[in-house]
């Protein structure tokens, strides 16, 4: 358990960086997605995102304040699936195989 912090998301397992970003940025992340065990997501948001509750206003990619790149491996497929989300809109990204472990946003 972590100590209470007023800016923590209280339902969705999401984190944000400590410092604001105000210029062009680049991130790299190494991830591993196991079959049927969830989604790996990298997102950007502004300070206006809500942090309390289960609603779309608190979830990365499901509101006007955030964008997300998601990767998952459905249990009925041997391929990874990629999507971008913004304001509840989802767009699938076709990706050729084989894929590197490093993803960039």
C-alpha positions in Angstrom: 0.0 0.0 0.0 1.1 3.5 -0.8 0.4 6.7 1.2 -2.5 8.8 0.1 -1.8 11.4 -2.6 -4.6 13.7 -4.0 -3.4 13.4 -7.6 -3.3 9.6 -7.6 -5.8 7.7 -9.8 -8.0 5.8 -7.4 -9.4 3.1 -9.8 -7.5 2.7 -13.1 -3.9 1.4 -12.7 -2.3 4.5 -14.4 0.6 6.7 -13.5 1.8 10.1 -14.8 5.3 11.6 -14.8 6.2 14.1 -12.2 7.2 16.9 -14.6 5.2 18.5 -17.3 6.2 18.1 -21.0 5.8 21.2 -23.1 7.9 20.4 -26.2 8.3 17.6 -28.6 9.2 14.4 -26.7 10.1 10.8 -27.4 9.7 7.7 -25.2 10.8 4.2 -25.5 9.3 1.4 -23.5 10.1 -2.3 -23.3 7.1 -4.5 -22.6 5.9 -8.0 -22.6 2.3 -9.0 -23.3 1.2 -12.5 -22.3 -1.7 -14.2 -24.0 -5.0 -13.0 -22.7 -3.5 -11.3 -19.7 -4.3 -7.7 -20.4 -3.2 -4.6 -22.3 0.1 -2.6 -22.2 -0.6 1.0 -22.8 1.6 4.1 -23.2 -0.3 7.4 -23.0 -0.1 11.2 -22.9 -2.5 13.4 -21.0 -2.8 16.9 -19.7 -3.3 18.0 -16.1 -7.1 18.3 -16.7 -7.7 14.5 -16.6 -10.0 13.4 -13.8 -8.4 11.0 -11.3 -11.3 9.8 -9.1 -13.7 7.1 -10.2 -14.2 4.5 -12.9 -15.6 6.8 -15.6 -14.2 7.5 -19.1 -13.0 10.9 -17.9 -10.4 9.1 -15.7 -9.2 6.5 -18.3 -6.3 7.2 -20.7 -7.6 7.4 -24.3 -11.2 7.5 -23.4 -11.6 11.3 -23.1 -10.6 14.6 -24.8 -7.6 15.1 -22.4 -5.6 11.9 -23.4 -4.2 9.7 -26.1 -3.0 6.2 -25.8 -1.1 3.5 -27.8 -2.2 0.1 -26.7 -0.9 -3.4 -27.3 -2.5 -6.7 -26.5 -2.5 -10.3 -27.4 -6.0 -11.8 -27.7 -6.2 -15.4 -26.4 -7.6 -16.5 -29.8 -4.7 -15.1 -31.8 -0.9 -15.6 -32.1 -0.4 -12.0 -33.1 -0.1 -8.8 -31.1 -2.8 -6.1 -31.8 -2.1 -2.4 -31.7 -4.6 0.4 -31.3 -4.5 4.2 -30.7 -7.3 5.7 -28.6 -8.6 9.3 -28.1 -11.9 10.4 -26.8 -13.4 6.9 -26.9 -12.4 6.5 -30.5 -10.2 3.4 -31.3 -8.2 2.9 -34.5 -6.4 -0.4 -35.1 -2.9 -0.2 -36.4 -1.8 -2.9 -38.8 1.8 -4.0 -37.8 3.9 -6.5 -39.7 5.7 -9.3 -37.9 8.2 -9.9 -36.3 8.0 -7.0 -33.8 10.8 -5.6 -31.7 10.4 -5.5 -27.9 10.9 -1.7 -27.8 7.9 0.6 -28.6 8.1 4.3 -29.2 5.5 7.1 -28.9 
